[in-house]
């Protein structure tokens, strides 16, 4: 089963870029408080990370180690 989710873009003042599963309320900008956050800056083949928020704990998975 594949579940798709609309993602919202967020760029920090320092230049880091993210795709977030929820937006800042009333905007189209991604929220870093979202349940799913994909870090897309740096070397996308080496540095990509998926952060999944479970309650108050966040789990970060480095996507470069996952094989299709």
C-alpha positions, 0 to 999 in steps of 0.5 A: 500500500502506498499513501501519498501526502501533500508536502509544504516547502520550508527554507530556514534563514541559514539555507536548510531546505525541508518538505513538511507534512503540515504547514504553518497555520494560515500559510503555505509554508512548511512547519518544522513541527510537522509529523513528517519532515524531509531534509532536502538540502546538501547532497541529496544522495548522501544527506537526505533525511526523513524525520518522523515525529511520534508524540514528543519524540522525533526519529530521523532516518538517513534516506541514503542508506535505504535501498529500493 
